[in-house]
Amino acid sequence: MTPRPPRAMTVLIAAAALCASTAATATAATTSTATTTAHVSHAAHDAGRRAPRIVTEWARAWNGTNPRALGDLFTADGTYTDQAVGITFRGRKEISGWKARADRLIDDVHVTVRTTRRDGDRISVESVYSGHLKGAPKPFAVPMTTLLDLDRSGCLIASDQDHYSLATVLAQSGLPADWTPPAS
């Protein structure tokens, strides 16, 4: 004869199963809502909520023409890593310089935020990164995921990691896979 688990254990197992089922249903509903919202609006939504202020400012800075606007969103020792290019910038001045270089290299550089998710001091941003590399036959528009780690106050970016496919950018632009930007 097999011993029966205590009643409390049976209740906990049943509760866990119910929670897992409810979470899966909620996730499916949230994903459907986020996908629908992304097609309807350029604003970031996560289950109907507005994007955090820092994300809105980050996108505005990328879409603007003042490179310092991006650098000013970071802590004094903040880092910006472009994973596709494999380079990290440290501090507001270097980060502003990266934005200035992007503006010189890419016409109409633009970030369109689709969804955001916040977990404590980390925000993940799903967006579309687009523009037209100077001299390329065609523009590009690729999906990008950005991880923003905020400082303790939650007001400034301590770390930014952009993840997108450089190969896709080059392919959409009509450029060879070994293309490198001109020195500036």
C-alpha positions in Angstrom: 0.0 0.0 0.0 1.4 3.4 -1.0 1.2 6.1 1.7 -1.1 9.0 0.9 0.4 12.5 0.9 -0.9 14.7 3.7 -4.0 16.8 2.9 -2.0 20.0 3.0 0.4 18.7 0.3 -2.6 17.7 -1.9 -4.1 21.2 -1.6 -0.7 22.8 -2.4 -0.3 20.7 -5.5 -3.8 21.5 -6.7 -3.3 25.2 -6.1 0.0 25.1 -8.0 -1.7 23.4 -11.0 -4.5 26.0 -10.9 -2.0 28.9 -10.8 -0.1 27.4 -13.7 -3.2 27.1 -15.8 -4.4 30.6 -15.0 -0.9 32.0 -15.8 -0.8 30.3 -19.2 -4.3 31.7 -20.0 -3.3 35.2 -18.8 0.0 35.1 -20.8 -1.9 34.1 -24.0 -4.4 37.0 -23.5 -1.6 39.5 -22.8 0.3 38.4 -25.8 -2.8 38.7 -28.0 -3.5 42.2 -26.6 0.1 43.4 -27.0 0.2 42.1 -30.6 -3.1 43.8 -31.5 -2.0 47.0 -29.8 1.4 47.0 -31.6 -0.5 47.1 -34.9 -2.8 49.8 -33.9 -0.4 52.3 -32.3 3.2 53.3 -32.2 2.9 53.8 -28.4 4.3 51.1 -26.1 1.8 49.0 -24.3 2.0 46.1 -22.0 -1.5 44.8 -21.1 -2.9 48.3 -21.7 -0.3 50.2 -19.6 1.8 53.1 -20.8 5.5 52.8 -21.4 7.6 53.9 -18.5 8.7 57.6 -18.8 12.4 56.7 -19.3 11.5 54.5 -22.3 9.5 57.3 -23.9 12.4 59.7 -23.4 14.9 57.1 -24.7 12.9 56.6 -27.9 12.4 60.4 -28.2 16.1 60.8 -27.9 16.9 58.2 -30.6 14.3 59.8 -32.9 15.5 63.3 -32.3 18.5 65.2 -33.6 20.3 66.2 -30.4 22.8 63.5 -29.5 23.2 64.8 -25.9 19.5 64.1 -25.3 20.4 60.4 -25.3 23.5 60.7 -23.2 21.7 62.8 -20.6 19.3 59.8 -19.9 22.3 57.8 -18.5 24.1 57.9 -15.2 27.5 59.5 -15.3 29.2 56.1 -15.6 26.4 54.4 -17.6 27.1 52.0 -20.3 25.5 51.5 -23.8 26.2 48.2 -25.5 25.3 47.6 -29.2 25.4 43.8 -29.2 25.0 43.6 -33.0 28.1 45.7 -33.6 29.9 44.4 -30.5 30.8 47.7 -28.9 30.2 49.3 -25.5 30.3 53.0 -24.7 30.9 54.4 -21.2 29.6 57.6 -19.8 27.4 60.3 -21.2 29.9 61.8 -23.6 30.7 58.5 -25.4 27.0 57.6 -25.5 26.2 61.0 -27.0 29.0 60.4 -29.5 27.5 57.0 -30.5 24.2 58.7 -31.2 25.9 61.5 -33.3 27.8 58.8 -35.3 24.5 56.9 -35.9 22.9 60.2 -37.2 25.9 60.7 -39.6 25.7 57.1 -40.8 21.9 56.5 -40.9 19.3 58.8 -42.5 16.0 58.8 -40.6 17.2 56.6 -37.8 14.1 55.7 -35.8 13.1 53.5 -32.9 9.4 52.5 -32.7 8.6 51.1 -29.3 6.1 48.2 -29.5 6.0 46.7 -26.0 7.7 47.1 -22.6 8.0 44.9 -19.6 9.3 46.0 -16.2 10.8 43.9 -13.5 12.1 46.0 -10.7 14.9 48.2 -12.1 15.1 46.3 -15.4 12.9 47.2 -18.4 12.8 45.1 -21.6 11.8 47.0 -24.7 10.6 45.4 -27.9 10.9 47.8 -30.8 11.5 48.3 -34.5 14.9 49.9 -35.4 14.8 51.5 -38.8 16.6 53.9 -41.1 18.5 54.2 -44.3 22.2 53.6 -44.2 23.9 56.3 -46.3 24.8 54.9 -49.7 22.7 51.8 -49.3 20.1 51.1 -52.0 17.2 50.4 -49.6 16.1 51.3 -46.0 15.9 48.8 -43.2 13.4 48.0 -40.4 14.4 45.2 -38.0 13.1 44.0 -34.7 15.2 45.0 -31.7 15.1 44.1 -28.0 16.7 46.5 -25.5 17.4 45.8 -21.9 17.5 48.9 -19.8 18.8 48.7 -16.2 18.0 51.7 -14.2 19.8 53.4 -11.3 18.4 53.0 -7.8 16.2 56.1 -8.2 14.7 54.6 -11.4 15.2 57.9 -13.2 18.4 57.3 -15.1 19.7 54.4 -17.3 22.7 52.6 -15.8 23.0 50.1 -18.6 21.5 49.7 -22.1 21.9 46.6 -24.2 20.5 46.7 -27.7 20.0 43.3 -29.4 19.2 43.2 -33.2 20.5 41.4 -36.2 23.2 43.3 -38.1 23.1 40.7 -40.9 19.4 41.5 -41.3 20.1 45.3 -41.4 22.7 44.8 -44.1 20.5 42.3 -46.1 17.5 44.6 -46.0 19.7 47.6 -47.0 21.0 45.7 -50.0 24.6 45.7 -48.7 27.0 42.8 -48.6 27.4 40.9 -45.3 31.0 42.1 -45.0 30.1 45.8 -45.4 31.7 48.2 -42.9 30.7 51.8 -42.3 33.1 54.5 -43.6 35.5 55.9 -41.0 34.4 59.2 -39.5 
